[in-house]
């Protein structure tokens, strides 16, 4: 074996050789390196901005999935709830929520005495630790369980918004001294009840099921009505936009003659995809509400408006998927005797299905996050009643997730800002799941040729 020596190495390029970089080549390579560096910087800035946005949303909204409750043993006094003693539901239903407040105050006082909490506040101030929604919740329980009147029942009642914010770090002793809705003495009492196990913080399932609440009860606000309204609208968009968009795409791409009219239609479809969404809201207000007479703030109107807005996106994506199928597939099908309809529906359409489904799901995801058109058709209204089941529920008043976020950010209580960030997280989860579904469907139906 011979040893490798420096003389055996590749000689350096001589002056004037093709391997020697001239000044122009060096300048071009330097420009390319700078461009790659700028691209890397742009990507880094984009990723950092995304991380910062997600961090801000998670930091503000994750606490909305936790809620503070007060465990009280409430005596359902028949003397206050059923004065006639005949357990008549109609008579018991006449008792307003104000009639249940003394029962809660008495249970709160008994709990303070039982744990030996040291406090100088009166019974009224102690009762302010409990949400104003508690009497209504207690009343609903009694109306559903009339036979429990006369018993002592344990309830997990919502704590007031300021108390909930205190244990989440949103309220402090210093801010309480300047707040007319809470005092440092009440927060100290809440600390003692927390140590005694009467006041607990646990997962807030009601955030996903409860309806919206008034400005004075942020701790009771939930996304129940908004989630149902968004689901109803997405069902309407799916049923209307997908078949209409696919059918229009197949006709324009495979059957329509190439003339100035089809060219005009194609240009208008591309233009409609770029029209601001609020224009579709104005269109829906003028046609579906003012002319047709459909009810405001109903999922049927929102679904129709979002269908018009989503159709151009689905048509463009479907036509692109149909164009991606090689012409040889069509020619082979026609060559063995298939009709044009058979060639399209038996061969071209199945191969284009991944792109069609991806475009449809992306269009639905875009529609799910739209706010402006829904504001114009009245879906910003305060709605506490759940819409009924389909199809009647499509005509009942409802909210939508993006509109609910907008609505909560307009309210003054900081607890609603927390709720809005939590709703954004829920909306982002829906969008991520829809995009994951698009990827999975694309891989499931994708065929290589």
C-alpha positions in Angstrom: 0.0 0.0 0.0 1.3 3.4 -1.0 1.0 6.4 1.4 -1.1 9.4 0.4 1.1 12.5 0.1 0.4 16.1 -0.4 1.6 15.8 -4.0 -1.2 13.4 -4.8 -3.9 15.9 -3.8 -6.0 17.7 -6.5 -4.0 20.6 -7.7 -5.4 24.1 -7.1 -7.0 25.6 -10.1 -4.7 27.7 -12.2 -5.3 31.3 -13.0 -7.7 31.5 -16.0 -9.1 28.0 -15.4 -12.8 27.2 -15.6 -12.7 26.3 -11.9 -11.6 29.8 -10.9 -14.4 32.1 -9.7 -14.3 35.4 -11.4 -15.7 38.6 -9.8 -19.1 38.2 -11.4 -19.5 34.7 -10.1 -18.4 35.7 -6.6 -21.0 38.5 -6.7 -23.7 36.1 -7.8 -22.9 33.6 -5.1 -22.9 36.4 -2.5 -26.3 37.5 -3.6 -27.6 33.9 -3.4 -26.2 33.6 0.1 -27.8 36.9 1.2 -31.1 35.8 -0.3 -31.0 32.5 1.6 -30.1 34.3 4.8 -33.1 36.7 4.3 -35.4 33.8 3.7 -34.2 32.1 6.9 -34.6 35.3 8.8 -38.2 35.7 7.4 -39.1 32.2 8.4 -37.6 32.6 11.9 -39.6 35.9 12.4 -42.8 34.2 11.3 -42.3 31.2 13.6 -41.4 33.5 16.5 -44.5 35.6 15.8 -46.7 32.5 15.7 -45.1 31.2 19.0 -45.7 34.5 20.6 -49.3 34.7 19.5 -50.0 31.1 20.7 -48.2 31.8 24.0 -50.3 34.9 24.6 -53.6 33.1 23.8 -52.7 30.1 25.9 -51.5 32.2 28.8 -54.7 34.2 28.8 -57.2 31.5 28.0 -56.1 28.2 29.6 -57.4 29.5 33.0 -60.9 29.6 31.5 -61.0 25.8 31.6 -60.7 25.9 35.4 -63.5 27.3 37.6 -63.8 27.9 41.3 -66.8 26.4 43.1 -68.1 26.6 46.7 -69.5 23.4 48.2 -72.5 24.2 50.4 -75.1 22.1 52.1 -78.3 23.9 51.3 -81.5 23.2 53.2 -84.5 23.3 50.8 -86.9 24.9 53.2 -90.5 23.9 52.4 -91.7 27.1 54.2 -90.1 29.2 51.5 -90.3 26.9 48.4 -93.7 25.1 49.0 -95.8 27.2 51.3 -99.0 25.2 50.4 -97.3 21.9 51.1 -99.0 20.1 48.2 -95.8 19.8 46.1 -97.6 21.4 43.1 -95.1 22.2 40.4 -97.0 25.2 39.3 -96.9 26.8 42.7 -93.2 26.0 43.2 -92.4 27.5 39.8 -93.9 30.8 41.0 -91.1 31.1 43.5 -88.5 33.5 41.9 -84.8 33.3 42.2 -84.9 35.9 44.9 -86.7 33.3 47.1 -83.7 31.0 46.8 -81.1 33.6 47.8 -81.8 33.4 51.6 -81.3 29.6 51.5 -77.9 30.1 50.0 -76.9 32.8 52.4 -78.0 30.6 55.3 -75.9 27.7 54.0 -72.9 30.0 53.5 -73.2 31.3 57.1 -73.4 27.7 58.4 -70.3 26.7 56.4 -68.3 29.7 57.9 -69.3 28.7 61.4 -68.6 25.0 60.8 -65.0 25.7 59.7 -64.5 28.4 62.3 -63.4 31.0 59.8 -62.3 34.3 61.4 -64.0 37.2 59.7 -65.7 40.4 60.5 -67.8 40.7 57.4 -71.6 40.4 57.6 -73.8 37.7 56.0 -74.5 39.8 53.0 -70.8 40.4 52.2 -70.1 36.7 52.8 -72.9 35.8 50.3 -71.2 38.0 47.7 -68.5 35.3 47.4 -71.1 33.2 45.5 -72.1 33.9 41.9 -75.4 35.6 41.2 -76.1 32.7 39.0 -76.4 30.3 42.0 -80.1 31.1 42.9 -81.1 30.3 39.3 -79.1 27.0 39.3 -80.7 26.1 42.6 -84.2 26.9 41.3 -83.6 24.7 38.2 -82.6 21.8 40.5 -85.7 22.2 42.7 -88.0 22.3 39.7 -86.4 19.1 38.3 -86.4 17.4 41.8 -89.5 18.5 43.6 -89.4 15.5 45.9 -86.1 16.7 47.4 -87.8 19.7 49.1 -87.3 19.4 52.8 -83.9 17.8 52.5 -80.4 19.2 52.9 -78.6 18.8 49.6 -75.0 19.4 48.8 -74.3 21.7 45.8 -71.3 22.9 44.0 -72.2 26.6 43.4 -70.2 28.9 41.2 -68.0 31.4 43.1 -68.2 35.0 42.1 -66.1 36.2 39.2 -63.7 38.2 41.5 -63.2 35.2 43.8 -62.5 33.0 40.8 -60.1 35.7 39.4 -58.3 35.8 42.8 -57.3 32.2 42.7 -56.2 32.6 39.0 -54.0 35.6 39.8 -56.2 38.1 38.0 -57.3 39.8 41.3 -55.0 40.7 44.2 -55.4 42.3 47.6 -54.1 45.6 46.2 -56.7 45.7 43.3 -59.5 44.5 45.7 -58.9 47.6 47.9 -59.7 49.7 44.8 -62.6 47.6 43.6 -66.2 48.2 44.7 -67.2 44.6 43.8 -64.8 42.9 46.2 -62.9 43.7 49.4 -59.6 42.4 50.9 -61.6 41.0 53.8 -63.7 38.9 51.4 -60.6 37.6 49.7 -59.2 36.6 53.1 -62.4 34.7 53.9 -62.1 33.0 50.5 -58.5 31.9 51.5 -59.8 30.4 54.7 -62.6 28.5 52.9 -60.1 27.3 50.4 -57.9 25.9 53.2 -61.0 24.2 54.7 -61.8 22.5 51.4 -65.2 24.3 51.0 -63.9 26.4 48.1 -62.3 24.3 45.3 -61.0 24.9 41.7 -61.7 22.2 39.2 -62.2 21.6 35.4 -64.9 23.8 34.0 -67.1 21.5 31.9 -69.8 24.2 31.9 -67.6 26.3 29.7 -68.5 24.0 26.8 -72.1 23.5 27.6 -73.5 26.6 29.4 -75.0 29.5 27.4 -73.8 33.1 27.5 -74.3 35.1 30.7 -74.9 38.8 31.5 -72.2 41.3 32.1 -72.4 40.8 35.9 -72.0 37.0 35.7 -68.8 36.3 33.7 -68.1 33.1 35.7 -71.3 31.6 34.3 -70.6 32.3 30.6 -70.2 29.4 28.3 -69.9 28.4 24.7 -72.9 25.9 24.5 -75.1 28.0 22.3 -72.2 29.2 20.1 -70.9 25.7 19.5 -74.3 24.4 18.5 -74.8 27.4 16.2 -71.5 26.9 14.5 -72.1 23.2 14.0 -75.5 23.9 12.4 -74.0 26.5 10.1 -71.2 24.1 9.1 -73.8 21.4 8.3 -75.7 23.8 6.0 -72.5 24.9 4.3 -71.4 21.2 3.8 -74.8 20.2 2.4 -75.1 23.1 0.0 -71.6 24.3 -0.9 -69.9 20.9 -1.5 -72.3 19.4 -4.1 -72.9 22.8 -5.8 -69.2 23.6 -6.0 -68.2 20.2 -7.3 -71.0 20.1 -9.8 -70.2 23.6 -11.1 -66.5 22.7 -11.3 -67.1 19.5 -13.3 -69.3 21.4 -15.8 -66.9 24.3 -16.2 -63.8 22.0 -16.5 -65.2 19.1 -18.5 -68.4 20.0 -20.4 -68.6 23.8 -20.8 -67.6 25.2 -24.2 -64.7 27.5 -24.2 -66.1 30.9 -25.2 -66.3 34.4 -23.8 -69.2 33.5 -21.5 -67.4 30.8 -19.8 -64.3 33.0 -19.6 -66.5 35.7 -18.0 -67.8 33.1 -15.5 -64.3 32.0 -14.6 -63.1 35.5 -14.1 -66.1 36.3 -11.8 -65.5 33.2 -9.8 -61.9 34.2 -9.2 -63.0 37.7 -8.3 -65.7 36.4 -5.8 -63.0 34.5 -4.0 -61.2 37.8 -3.3 -64.4 39.8 -2.2 -64.3 40.8 1.4 -66.5 38.7 3.6 -68.5 41.6 4.9 -69.9 42.1 1.4 -71.5 38.7 1.6 -73.0 39.7 4.9 -74.6 42.8 3.3 -75.9 40.5 0.5 -77.3 38.1 3.1 -79.0 40.9 5.0 -80.6 42.3 1.8 -81.7 39.0 0.3 -82.3 36.4 3.0 -83.6 38.7 5.8 -85.1 41.8 4.1 -86.5 40.1 0.9 -87.1 36.4 1.9 -88.0 37.2 5.5 -85.8 34.6 7.3 -85.3 35.3 11.0 -82.2 37.2 12.1 -79.5 35.5 14.2 -80.6 32.1 12.8 -78.1 29.4 11.7 -80.0 29.0 8.4 -79.2 32.6 7.4 -75.6 32.3 8.6 -75.2 29.0 6.7 -76.6 30.5 3.5 -74.3 33.5 3.7 -71.2 31.3 4.4 -72.2 29.0 1.6 -72.1 31.9 -0.9 -68.7 32.9 0.5 -67.3 29.3 0.4 -68.5 28.4 -3.1 -65.7 30.2 -5.0 -63.0 28.5 -2.8 -64.5 25.1 -3.4 -64.9 25.6 -7.1 -61.3 26.9 -7.6 -59.9 24.0 -5.6 -62.0 21.4 -7.4 -61.1 22.7 -10.8 -57.4 22.6 -9.8 -57.8 19.0 -8.7 -59.6 18.0 -11.9 -56.8 19.7 -14.0 -54.2 17.7 -12.1 -55.5 14.4 -13.5 -53.4 13.5 -16.5 -55.3 13.6 -19.9 -54.2 10.1 -20.6 -56.7 8.8 -18.0 -59.5 10.4 -19.9 -58.2 9.2 -23.2 -57.8 5.6 -22.0 -61.3 5.5 -20.7 -62.8 7.0 -23.9 -60.6 4.6 -25.9 -62.1 1.5 -24.4 -65.7 2.7 -25.1 -66.6 4.6 -22.0 -68.9 7.7 -22.4 -67.6 11.1 -21.3 -69.8 10.9 -18.2 -68.4 7.5 -17.3 -64.9 8.6 -17.9 -65.3 11.6 -15.6 -67.3 9.9 -12.8 -65.6 6.5 -12.8 -62.0 7.6 -13.4 -61.3 11.3 -13.3 -63.4 12.2 -10.2 -62.0 9.4 -7.9 -58.4 10.5 -8.8 -59.3 14.1 -8.1 -61.1 13.3 -4.8 -58.1 14.1 -2.5 -57.8 17.6 -3.8 -61.6 18.1 -3.8 -61.9 17.1 -0.1 -58.9 19.2 0.9 -60.4 22.3 -0.8 -63.8 21.6 0.8 -62.4 21.2 4.3 -60.2 24.3 3.9 -63.3 26.2 2.7 -65.3 25.0 5.8 -62.5 26.0 8.1 -62.4 29.5 6.5 -66.2 29.7 7.0 -66.0 28.6 10.6 -63.7 31.5 11.5 -65.7 34.3 9.7 -67.1 37.0 11.9 -68.0 40.0 9.7 -70.9 38.6 7.7 -72.5 37.1 10.8 -72.4 40.4 12.6 -74.5 41.9 9.8 -77.2 39.3 10.0 -77.7 39.8 13.8 -75.8 36.8 15.2 -74.1 39.2 17.7 -77.4 39.2 19.7 -77.4 37.9 23.3 -78.8 34.4 23.2 -79.3 32.2 26.2 -81.8 29.7 24.9 -80.4 26.6 23.1 -81.6 26.1 19.5 -83.8 23.1 18.9 -82.9 20.0 17.0 -82.6 20.0 13.2 -84.3 21.0 11.0 -86.4 23.3 13.3 -83.3 24.4 15.2 -81.8 25.9 12.0 -84.4 28.7 12.3 -84.0 29.4 16.1 -81.8 32.2 17.4 -78.2 31.1 18.0 -74.6 32.5 18.3 -71.4 31.4 16.6 -67.9 30.8 18.0 -66.1 33.8 16.3 -69.0 36.1 17.1 -68.9 35.0 20.7 -65.3 35.9 20.9 -66.0 39.3 19.5 -68.9 39.8 21.9 -66.9 38.9 25.0 -64.0 41.2 24.0 -66.4 44.1 24.0 -67.4 43.7 27.7 -65.6 45.5 30.5 -65.0 42.7 33.0 -61.5 41.2 32.7 -63.1 37.7 33.2 -64.7 38.0 29.8 -61.3 38.6 28.2 -60.2 35.3 29.8 -63.4 33.7 28.4 -62.7 35.1 25.0 -59.1 33.7 24.9 -60.6 30.3 26.0 -63.1 30.5 23.1 -60.2 31.3 20.7 -58.4 28.1 21.9 -61.6 26.1 21.3 -61.9 27.6 17.8 -58.3 26.9 17.0 -58.7 23.3 18.1 -61.7 23.0 15.7 -59.6 24.5 12.9 -56.6 22.2 13.6 -58.8 19.1 13.6 -60.4 20.1 10.3 -57.0 20.6 8.7 -55.8 17.3 10.1 -58.9 15.7 8.6 -58.0 17.2 5.3 -54.5 15.8 5.4 -55.7 12.3 6.4 -58.4 12.3 3.7 -55.9 13.4 1.1 -53.5 10.5 2.1 -56.4 8.0 2.3 -57.7 8.7 -1.2 -54.5 9.7 -2.9 -53.4 7.6 -5.9 -50.1 7.8 -7.7 -49.8 7.3 -11.5 
